[in-house]
Amino acid sequence: MSLILYFHPLASFCHKVLIALYENETRFEARIVDLADTVSSADLLENWPVGKIPVLMDTARDRTVPETSIIIEYLQANHPGALKLIPDDLDAALSARLWDRFFDLYVSVPMQKIVLDRLRPEYQMDPAGVSEAYETLKTAYSMVERHLAGRTWANGEDFSIADCAALPALFFAETLSPFTPSYPNLTAYFERLLARPAVIRTLEEARPYFQYYPYREKLSARFYQP
């Protein structure tokens, strides 16, 4: 098997790539990385010293592929499946890439800012930054709510890279700044995402690790029960 994915089952950005892989039933070897463990992370750091996950290794092509959006594009170009996550049409492709970046930058990034702040000692906490992150989430929710009117998926009627990015971003953001039921289009979209087999599989595999999520007490009972 030529594809190796370095990832962690609790990491939201890793979920994005897992959903893409599972949507196309792409065969790969999964290697869980604990970045706090030098032994566990040694192989990853040798190939990608930045130490961020996920990272895809393609041994057949001798390629190291980091960054979630790049990984998904690489898979479509070199290990294509039945579902094209980036459309052939230029305008549709630009839209898919735009909303992919939107969910990463304006939902995932502020969500992670809030989560990571909870792990800091009190003297290192950033209340101003956390407050700004909450405001960014509210702005993002409103923009997505308007965008989704009349659309099944983020890019229209076809599931795309944007939806791979949306699910993990929204899944964890909902625990911090709930969008249900105040944003009906966004809420219905989230439920459609949760019904995808690839999403169900990704969250099932993450379930044993939800106990380590810093805001686990805010996870819905359908996903986590202490």
TANORUR-V99889 format. One record per residue. N is the residue number from 1. RES is the residue in three letters. SS is DSSP state (@ for helix, = for strand, . for the rest). PSI is psi in whole degrees, -180 to 180 (none if undefined). Layout:
BEGIN
n: (N N)
res: (RES RES)
ss: (SS SS)
psi: (PSI PSI)
END
This chain:
BEGIN
n: (1 2 3 4 5 6 7 8 9 10 11 12 13 14 15 16 17 18 19 20 21 22 23 24 25 26 27 28 29 30 31 32 33 34 35 36 37 38 39 40 41 42 43 44 45 46 47 48 49 50 51 52 53 54 55 56 57 58 59 60 61 62 63 64 65 66 67 68 69 70 71 72 73 74 75 76 77 78 79 80 81 82 83 84 85 86 87 88 89 90 91 92 93 94 95 96 97 98 99 100 101 102 103 104 105 106 107 108 109 110 111 112 113 114 115 116 117 118 119 120 121 122 123 124 125 126 127 128 129 130 131 132 133 134 135 136 137 138 139 140 141 142 143 144 145 146 147 148 149 150 151 152 153 154 155 156 157 158 159 160 161 162 163 164 165 166 167 168 169 170 171 172 173 174 175 176 177 178 179 180 181 182 183 184 185 186 187 188 189 190 191 192 193 194 195 196 197 198 199 200 201 202 203 204 205 206 207 208 209 210 211 212 213 214 215 216 217 218 219 220 221 222 223 224 225 226)
res: (MET SER LEU ILE LEU TYR PHE HIS PRO LEU ALA SER PHE CYS HIS LYS VAL LEU ILE ALA LEU TYR GLU ASN GLU THR ARG PHE GLU ALA ARG ILE VAL ASP LEU ALA ASP THR VAL SER SER ALA ASP LEU LEU GLU ASN TRP PRO VAL GLY LYS ILE PRO VAL LEU MET ASP THR ALA ARG ASP ARG THR VAL PRO GLU THR SER ILE ILE ILE GLU TYR LEU GLN ALA ASN HIS PRO GLY ALA LEU LYS LEU ILE PRO ASP ASP LEU ASP ALA ALA LEU SER ALA ARG LEU TRP ASP ARG PHE PHE ASP LEU TYR VAL SER VAL PRO MET GLN LYS ILE VAL LEU ASP ARG LEU ARG PRO GLU TYR GLN MET ASP PRO ALA GLY VAL SER GLU ALA TYR GLU THR LEU LYS THR ALA TYR SER MET VAL GLU ARG HIS LEU ALA GLY ARG THR TRP ALA ASN GLY GLU ASP PHE SER ILE ALA ASP CYS ALA ALA LEU PRO ALA LEU PHE PHE ALA GLU THR LEU SER PRO PHE THR PRO SER TYR PRO ASN LEU THR ALA TYR PHE GLU ARG LEU LEU ALA ARG PRO ALA VAL ILE ARG THR LEU GLU GLU ALA ARG PRO TYR PHE GLN TYR TYR PRO TYR ARG GLU LYS LEU SER ALA ARG PHE TYR GLN PRO)
ss: (. . = = = = = . . . . @ @ @ @ @ @ @ @ @ @ @ @ . . . . . = = = = . . . . . @ @ @ @ @ @ @ @ @ @ . . . . . . . = = = = . . . . = = = = . @ @ @ @ @ @ @ @ @ @ @ . . . . . . . . . . . @ @ @ @ @ @ @ @ @ @ @ @ @ @ @ @ @ @ @ @ @ @ @ @ @ @ @ @ @ @ . . @ @ @ . . @ @ @ @ @ @ @ @ @ @ @ @ @ @ @ @ @ @ @ @ @ . . . . . = . . = . . . . @ @ @ @ @ @ @ @ @ @ @ @ @ @ @ @ . . . . . . . @ @ @ @ @ @ @ @ @ @ @ . . @ @ @ @ @ @ @ @ @ @ @ @ @ @ @ @ . . . @ @ @ . . . . . . . .)
psi: (122 -21 128 127 119 123 176 138 -15 -12 125 -40 -29 -36 -39 -46 -39 -42 -44 -44 -45 -33 -37 8 41 130 134 161 126 125 109 132 128 105 -16 -7 115 -32 -47 -37 -2 -46 -42 -49 -28 -37 -25 85 -19 -32 15 144 153 161 136 132 131 96 -29 -30 1 50 138 123 107 176 126 -49 -38 -39 -46 -41 -40 -44 -43 -36 -35 -20 60 149 -169 -30 120 112 -16 117 158 -38 131 -48 -42 -37 -42 -39 -43 -43 -38 -49 -26 -49 -36 -50 -35 -50 -33 -3 -55 -47 -51 -35 -46 -34 -46 -45 -48 -31 -31 -24 -10 152 155 -37 -13 1 155 77 -36 -43 -38 -43 -42 -38 -41 -40 -37 -41 -44 -43 -43 -44 -46 -41 -43 -39 -46 -42 -35 -9 120 5 144 -45 173 -29 18 -127 -8 132 137 -177 -31 -37 -32 -39 -35 -44 -57 -34 -49 -36 -48 -33 -33 -30 -18 -46 86 136 -12 137 17 -26 91 -39 -43 -41 -46 -39 -44 -41 -36 -40 -45 -22 -9 133 -38 -36 -45 -45 -45 -45 -33 -42 -27 -20 -45 -17 -9 -22 -19 -1 127 -25 38 -27 -15 -1 143 146 -22 -14 -30 129 119 none)
END
